Amino acid sequence: MFLFRDFTLNPYREIRSALLKIYGVSWRKSIYVVSKAAIAYPFFLRNISSYHFTLIFFLLKGLVISDVRIKRRINYNINIMINNGSYVGIRHKFNLSVRGQRTRTNCNTQRSKRIRNRGI
């Protein structure tokens, strides 16, 4: 059983792809950490020694901001846009699509979110 903070890593996956389950770890960060730990490709998590796992753990601890802090930062940035009255902030406020998606015919998910939010 491989645990990193609140995430359980799958031992039957290759190390780089198993690390992607951790919130805040991208493909580049996982490749960087595995290369710093001097683990060859392809290497599965179930075959790793405790030394390598602790080394990966400490490298990730230094590189990755905790998931709670990342989510808090995202929400803080959204609230700043809403308070400024920017276009993106207004779209966030009314639960509309923000990144230029088509809303005339393809906004079913946003529409259903809006209906659920009003009903509560």
C-alpha positions as CSV (number, residue, x, y, z in Angstrom):
1,M,0.0,0.0,0.0
2,F,1.5,3.3,-1.1
3,L,0.1,6.4,0.5
4,F,1.0,10.0,-0.2
5,R,-1.0,12.4,1.9
6,D,-4.6,11.4,1.2
7,F,-3.9,9.5,-2.0
8,T,-3.5,5.8,-2.4
9,L,-1.3,5.0,-5.3
10,N,-1.9,1.9,-7.5
11,P,1.0,-0.5,-7.2
12,Y,0.3,-2.1,-10.5
13,R,0.9,1.0,-12.6
14,E,4.1,2.4,-13.8
15,I,5.6,5.0,-11.3
16,R,5.2,8.1,-13.5
17,S,1.6,7.4,-14.3
18,A,0.8,6.4,-10.7
19,L,2.1,9.7,-9.4
20,L,-0.5,11.6,-11.6
21,K,-3.2,10.6,-9.2
22,I,-1.8,13.1,-6.7
23,Y,-3.5,16.5,-7.0
24,G,-1.0,19.1,-8.2
25,V,1.4,16.6,-9.9
26,S,1.6,16.9,-13.7
27,W,3.3,14.6,-16.1
28,R,6.4,16.8,-16.2
29,K,6.7,16.8,-12.4
30,S,6.3,13.1,-12.2
31,I,9.1,12.6,-14.8
32,Y,11.3,15.0,-13.0
33,V,10.9,13.3,-9.6
34,V,11.5,9.8,-11.0
35,S,14.6,11.0,-12.9
36,K,15.9,12.7,-9.7
37,A,15.3,9.4,-7.8
38,A,17.4,7.6,-10.5
39,I,14.7,5.1,-11.4
40,A,14.8,3.6,-14.9
41,Y,11.8,3.5,-17.2
42,P,9.6,1.3,-17.1
43,F,9.5,0.6,-13.4
44,F,6.3,-0.4,-11.6
45,L,5.4,0.9,-8.1
46,R,5.1,-2.6,-6.7
47,N,8.8,-3.3,-7.4
48,I,10.1,-0.2,-5.7
49,S,12.2,-0.4,-2.5
50,S,11.4,1.5,0.6
51,Y,14.5,3.7,0.1
52,H,13.3,4.9,-3.4
53,F,9.7,5.4,-2.1
54,T,10.9,7.7,0.8
55,L,13.2,9.5,-1.7
56,I,10.2,10.1,-4.1
57,F,8.1,11.1,-1.1
58,F,10.5,13.8,0.0
59,L,11.1,15.1,-3.5
60,L,7.3,15.4,-4.0
61,K,6.9,17.0,-0.6
62,G,9.3,19.7,-1.7
63,L,7.9,20.2,-5.2
64,V,4.1,19.9,-4.7
65,I,2.0,22.4,-2.9
66,S,-0.7,20.7,-0.9
67,D,-4.0,20.1,-2.7
68,V,-5.9,22.2,-0.1
69,R,-3.7,25.2,-0.7
70,I,-4.1,24.8,-4.5
71,K,-7.9,24.7,-4.3
72,R,-7.9,27.6,-1.9
73,R,-5.7,29.7,-4.3
74,I,-8.0,28.9,-7.2
75,N,-11.1,29.9,-5.3
76,Y,-9.4,33.1,-4.1
77,N,-8.5,34.0,-7.7
78,I,-12.1,33.4,-8.8
79,N,-13.4,35.6,-6.0
80,I,-11.0,38.4,-7.0
81,M,-12.4,38.3,-10.6
82,I,-16.0,38.3,-9.3
83,N,-15.3,41.3,-7.0
84,N,-13.5,43.2,-9.8
85,G,-16.5,42.7,-12.0
86,S,-14.5,41.4,-14.9
87,Y,-16.1,39.5,-17.7
88,V,-14.7,36.1,-16.5
89,G,-15.9,36.9,-13.0
90,I,-19.4,37.6,-14.2
91,R,-19.5,34.3,-16.1
92,H,-18.3,32.5,-12.9
93,K,-21.0,34.3,-10.9
94,F,-23.8,33.1,-13.1
95,N,-22.4,29.6,-13.6
96,L,-21.9,30.1,-17.3
97,S,-19.1,28.6,-19.4
98,V,-16.0,30.8,-19.0
99,R,-13.4,29.7,-21.6
100,G,-15.2,30.4,-24.9
101,Q,-17.3,27.3,-25.2
102,R,-20.4,27.5,-27.4
103,T,-23.5,28.1,-25.2
104,R,-26.2,28.3,-27.8
105,T,-26.5,24.5,-28.2
106,N,-23.9,22.9,-26.1
107,C,-24.4,24.2,-22.6
108,N,-26.4,21.3,-21.1
109,T,-23.9,20.7,-18.3
110,Q,-23.8,24.3,-17.3
111,R,-27.5,24.6,-17.6
112,S,-28.1,21.6,-15.4
113,K,-25.6,23.0,-12.8
114,R,-27.5,26.3,-12.8
115,I,-30.9,24.5,-12.3
116,R,-29.5,22.5,-9.4
117,N,-28.0,25.6,-7.7
118,R,-31.2,27.5,-7.9
119,G,-33.3,24.7,-6.5
120,I,-31.2,24.5,-3.3
